[in-house]
Amino acid sequence: MSEENVVYIGNKPVMNYILAVVTQMNSGAPQVMLKARGRAISRAVDVAEIVRNKFITDVGIGTIDISTEELESREGSNSNVSAIEIQLCKG
């Protein structure tokens, strides 16, 4: 999967990410990967479900990968943060 078919989920409104996914799918991308960490995981799930149920009904869920990433804070200590990758596939 190329880097251009990846949507990184952050703190923006859900509709911004939905628009990004729908735009990529309509421009011919056969699959789009949603990536999120920490508190944005629930927003990524919302994006996937809204795209599937309201905008592009023939999109399915491909693979879902969960992991833990170690981040270094400004103070120099390390903390673990959960991460998720949700693959949306057309057809």
C-alpha positions in Angstrom: 0.0 0.0 0.0 1.4 3.4 -1.0 1.7 6.2 1.6 -0.8 8.3 -0.3 -3.6 5.8 0.5 -3.1 6.3 4.3 -5.3 8.6 6.4 -3.8 9.5 9.7 -6.5 10.2 12.3 -5.9 13.0 14.8 -8.0 15.6 16.6 -9.8 17.2 13.6 -13.6 16.7 13.3 -14.7 13.2 12.0 -16.1 14.7 8.9 -12.7 15.9 7.7 -11.4 12.3 7.7 -14.5 10.9 6.1 -14.1 13.4 3.3 -10.5 12.3 2.8 -11.4 8.7 2.6 -14.4 9.3 0.2 -12.2 11.5 -2.0 -9.5 8.8 -2.2 -12.0 6.0 -2.9 -13.7 8.1 -5.6 -10.4 8.9 -7.3 -9.8 5.2 -7.9 -8.0 4.0 -4.8 -9.0 0.3 -4.2 -8.1 0.5 -0.5 -7.5 3.1 2.1 -5.7 2.6 5.4 -6.8 4.5 8.5 -4.1 4.9 11.2 -4.7 6.2 14.7 -3.0 6.2 18.1 -4.3 6.7 21.6 -7.5 8.6 22.0 -7.9 9.0 18.3 -8.6 5.2 18.0 -12.4 5.7 18.6 -12.5 8.5 16.0 -10.9 6.1 13.5 -13.6 3.5 14.2 -16.2 6.1 13.8 -14.8 7.2 10.4 -14.7 3.6 9.2 -18.3 2.9 10.2 -19.7 6.1 8.9 -18.0 5.7 5.5 -19.3 2.1 5.3 -22.8 2.8 6.4 -23.6 6.3 5.0 -21.3 7.2 2.1 -19.9 4.2 0.2 -21.9 1.2 1.0 -19.8 -1.3 -1.0 -16.7 -0.6 1.2 -15.7 -3.5 3.4 -13.3 -3.8 6.3 -10.1 -5.5 5.4 -7.4 -6.2 8.0 -7.4 -4.6 11.4 -4.0 -4.4 13.1 -3.5 -3.3 16.7 -0.2 -2.6 18.4 1.6 -0.7 21.1 4.1 2.0 20.2 6.7 3.4 22.6 6.9 7.2 22.6 9.5 9.3 24.2 8.1 12.3 26.1 9.8 15.7 26.4 11.0 14.8 29.9 12.9 11.9 28.5 10.7 9.1 29.8 9.0 6.5 27.6 5.3 5.8 27.5 3.3 3.2 25.7 0.5 4.2 23.5 -2.0 2.0 21.7 -2.3 2.1 17.9 -4.7 0.8 15.3 -4.7 0.3 11.5 -8.0 -0.3 9.8 -8.0 -1.2 6.1 -11.0 -0.2 4.0 -11.4 -2.1 0.8 -13.7 -1.4 -2.2 -16.0 -4.1 -3.5 
